[in-house]
C-alpha cells in the first residue's frame, strides 16, 4: 500500500506499508530550489555597523583570509567571484563573517575591507536545517 504525505514545507514523502511496517520509499522536493536560503541583496555594500545597528551584536564572528577560506559554504560563490582563490594577489585578503541567531533561521553576512570600512559582500537568511 502506497501513501503520499505532504508536510508544511511542501516536501512530498511516499511511504510503503508492508506487513505492519512503514518503510520510507523516497522523498522529493516540490518547492523552489534554495527556498531555505534567501538572499538579502539590500544589504550589499552597506557597512557591518548598519547591520549591527539593525540586528544587534552577532552571535558569531569569524575572520579568515582568502588563502584559508573554505571552498564550500553559503558564501563561497560570493567571495570567490570577487577574490578568486587561484590568484596569488588575493591570498591575504581578509574576510569577516558574522551570524545572527533567530528562531528557525540565521542571518549570515560576509564582509571585506574597502577604504577602511567593513562592507557587506553578501547577506543571506538561512533556515537552520540547511547544512553546507
C-alpha positions in Angstrom: 0.0 0.0 0.0 1.4 3.4 -1.0 0.7 6.6 1.0 1.8 10.0 -0.1 2.0 12.7 2.5 2.8 16.4 2.3 4.3 18.4 5.2 4.2 22.1 5.8 7.3 22.7 3.7 5.7 21.0 0.7 8.0 18.1 0.8 6.4 15.1 -0.8 7.1 11.9 1.0 6.0 8.4 -0.1 5.6 5.6 2.4 5.1 1.9 1.8 3.1 -0.1 4.3 4.2 -3.8 4.3 3.5 -6.4 6.9 2.5 -3.9 9.5 5.7 -1.8 9.0 6.1 1.6 7.4 9.1 2.0 5.1 10.4 5.2 3.6 10.5 4.7 -0.1 11.8 8.1 -1.1 11.3 11.8 -0.9 11.1 14.5 -3.5 11.0 18.2 -3.0 8.3 20.3 -4.8 9.5 23.7 -3.5 11.6 26.2 -5.3 15.3 25.4 -5.3 17.2 27.1 -2.4 13.9 28.4 -0.8 15.6 27.7 2.6 18.2 30.3 1.6 17.1 33.8 0.9 19.5 36.4 -0.5 19.3 39.7 1.4 20.5 41.8 -1.5 19.5 45.1 0.1 22.5 44.8 2.5 25.1 44.5 -0.2 27.7 47.3 0.1 26.3 48.5 3.4 28.6 48.7 6.5 28.7 46.0 9.1 27.9 48.8 11.6 24.5 49.3 9.8 23.7 45.6 10.2 24.7 45.6 13.9 22.5 48.6 14.4 19.6 46.6 12.9 20.2 43.2 14.3 22.3 43.8 17.5 25.5 42.0 18.4 26.2 39.0 16.2 26.2 35.5 17.8 29.3 34.5 15.7 32.2 36.3 14.1 34.8 34.5 12.0 37.9 36.0 10.4 40.0 34.3 7.7 42.0 35.2 4.5 41.1 34.1 1.0 44.0 31.6 1.2 42.3 30.0 4.3 38.8 30.3 3.0 36.6 27.2 2.9 35.8 26.2 -0.7 32.2 25.1 0.2 29.8 27.1 2.2 26.9 29.5 2.0 29.2 32.3 0.7 31.9 30.7 -1.3 30.4 31.8 -4.6 30.2 35.4 -3.3 33.8 35.7 -2.1 35.4 33.8 -4.9 33.6 35.8 -7.6 35.3 38.9 -6.1 38.5 37.4 -5.0 39.3 34.2 -7.0 41.2 31.8 -4.7 43.6 30.8 -7.5 45.0 34.4 -7.9 48.1 34.9 -5.6 47.3 38.5 -5.0 44.1 37.6 -3.3 45.7 35.1 -0.8 46.0 37.6 2.1 42.7 39.4 1.6 40.8 39.3 4.9 37.1 38.2 5.0 34.9 38.6 8.1 31.8 36.5 8.6 29.0 37.3 11.0 25.9 35.4 12.1 22.8 36.3 14.0 20.8 33.5 15.5 17.0 33.7 15.1 14.3 31.2 16.0 14.3 29.0 12.9 16.9 30.7 10.8 20.2 32.5 10.9 21.3 35.7 9.2 24.8 35.3 7.7 26.9 38.0 6.3 30.4 38.1 4.8 32.4 41.4 4.6 35.5 42.7 3.1 37.6 45.8 3.9 37.1 48.7 1.5 38.6 52.1 2.1 38.8 51.4 5.9 35.2 50.2 6.2 33.9 46.6 6.5 31.3 46.4 3.7 28.8 43.6 3.2 29.7 41.4 0.2 26.7 39.2 0.7 24.0 38.5 3.2 21.6 35.6 3.5 18.7 34.4 5.6 19.3 30.6 6.0 17.0 28.1 7.6 18.8 26.3 10.5 18.2 22.9 8.9 20.4 23.7 5.9 23.9 22.3 6.1 26.9 23.0 3.9 
